[in-house]
Amino acid sequence: MLKRYGGQTVLFTKPVGIMAAASVVGPKEGEGPLGTQFDRVEKDPMFGAESWEKAESEFVKTAADVAVKKSGAVMDDFEYIIAGDLLNQSTGSIFGLRDTKRPYLGIFGACSAMGEGMSLGAMLVDGGFASKVLCLASSHFCSAEKQFRFPLEFGAQRPQTSTWTVTGAAAVALGSIASGPAVMGCTTGKMVDMGVKDAHNMGAAMAGAAADTIAAHFVDTGRSPDYYDAIITGDLGYVGQELLLQLMKKKGHDITHKHRDCGIEIFDKDTQDTHSGGSGCACSGVVFAAHFLEKIKRGDINKVLFVPTGALMSPTSVQQGESIPGIAHGVVIENV
Amino acid sequence: MLKRYGGQTVLFTKPVGIMAAASVVGPKEGEGPLGTQFDRVEKDPMFGAESWEKAESEFVKTAADVAVKKSGAVMDDFEYIIAGDLLNQSTGSIFGLRDTKRPYLGIFGACSAMGEGMSLGAMLVDGGFASKVLCLASSHFCSAEKQFRFPLEFGAQRPQTSTWTVTGAAAVALGSIASGPAVMGCTTGKMVDMGVKDAHNMGAAMAGAAADTIAAHFVDTGRSPDYYDAIITGDLGYVGQELLLQLMKKKGHDITHKHRDCGIEIFDKDTQDTHSGGSGCACSGVVFAAHFLEKIKRGDINKVLFVPTGALMSPTSVQQGESIPGIAHGVVIENV
């Protein structure tokens, strides 16, 4: 019998526990409002490596180690590792996890990686294919700027709609728990293309996908925004948040007082010069792991719809005149 | 209760049917030994598009349409689409599938994409999360050469160890069937790094991963090569095949008479100037869909271990002196 609850949504009969989560970030993230909440703030953005790409892999490796240690398990206990990042051919994840010697499933969902990974990981556990799955997502400001935009040395001026790629990595260990935060289901997103072609305005490119997934979740489950204590998107930033709230109102849902965005939480707009907010695969991952998951554990919030958002583009696709489709994957997390 | 059979392997209690598969290829593939077996040979490698990247997306779109049509279902019946390719940020898959309006899970496993996709897709069906999943993989000789090696116009001489990236896309529709070929389980691969740094010798970089996954499958299941009528790797080519057979003998298994490689099957070495063979995400996908799946349907072979292989690298990682880890995902297919 299908476990589906509706068009895009799966709800589990048995919660999939979040055993532990880890957040490892760079110095700028450490100076932000959540600075004291991360597991580790690495002062050297190169993390002792020879290149930004290799540094990103060091963040990944460290986040994996920290999450496994916090979970009380060992790496060999995890039947699958699921990981994704923004680098060409996902080398941030690959070289960070090369030595784990665990079955490896690479994903690409741009900055929605943690949403896609947690959804797949939870389904693999609920389906009986694994007892434990480790999900990772990473990004690095310098490797992303180099690959997607301009050489850092060029000192290009950034428009106010642009976001700042978070340097760091997050890891979430899924498995069984006696009590605490657990994944209760997921709403897998469709690609939504709003026709945005401005690679410096990812919030606008992703807002439509976030609205589509959140609205689909309500239709599938019969729930309303009232059900949740918080609806947390990945990296829409200030520009994307405004659009999301408008789009949701058009769809008949006012989520104004429930909405939080990881990209807005991670930096101080007034003092950190990050314009529309934070972004990158690590953004939703580290803010969830360090901040929101702890709030759930404390009981400050109990029911959360976590919706990492991704802008699906490459420099080549933008140069060839393509618009930027967005995608957003919803993960239901509740205290059990 | 866990459905696992061993360290890296899942065997399903109920087979996951292969409803249909599609293969759409370019002109060079059409001129090869399997030319008459593909669903469609597109004579224009640009597929009417303005760029090689957009052409690759046209191959993806067409393969999806053909597979869905052959399956007797409609696109809206598929609860998930899982797709991967080699292009930066997976734009081959993304722009090819943007208009499907189905929940989308992007993957990255380099040329192992069809193995990773079919494994995940079959688990989602067996786990009760979907009734139908569409899995895709694509590559394009021209987009791959441009991105990974030299501009085509440069006319670089290719070493004899190099392989020729297959132009095309494959799609496999998983769901329920009354009888015929079905996915019975999967062995998810670990990254295996043999220390190979030569990006013109992918066969050598991947052979260790293929041997690791095949040997793990035998350990996990207690089976020997005798169980299978064919053990089919993705794109090891002639160089990689020789290494795989040697490595398997060292592990105590002689698979010489069972082994087939999609990269060897797709081109005629003597007349097509493809050196060590074919490669690319499409290679294993289209050869499986057009050739081996049909052989299973006819009962020529009944039990198959299909092992798409991937070389995990980017031009940046190679330029920075990194070696090339390999990965291989095993999929068990039997006539039921």
Interface residues (C-beta under 8 A of the other chain):
Chain A: M1 L2 K3 R4 Q8 V10 E50 S51 E53 K54 E79 Y80 G84 L86 L87 N88 Q89 S90 T91 I94 F95 L97 R98 T100 K101 R102 P103 Y104 L105 G106 I107 F108 G109 A110 E116 L120 M123 L124 D126 G127 G128 F129 A130 S131 T188 G189 K190 M191 D193 L312 M313 S314 P315 T316 S317 Q320 E322 P325 I327
Chain B: M1 L2 K3 R4 Q8 V10 E50 S51 E53 K54 E79 Y80 G84 L86 L87 N88 Q89 S90 T91 I94 F95 L97 R98 T100 K101 R102 P103 Y104 L105 G106 I107 F108 G109 A110 E116 L120 M123 L124 D126 G127 G128 F129 A130 S131 T188 G189 K190 M191 D193 L312 M313 S314 P315 T316 S317 Q320 E322 P325 I327
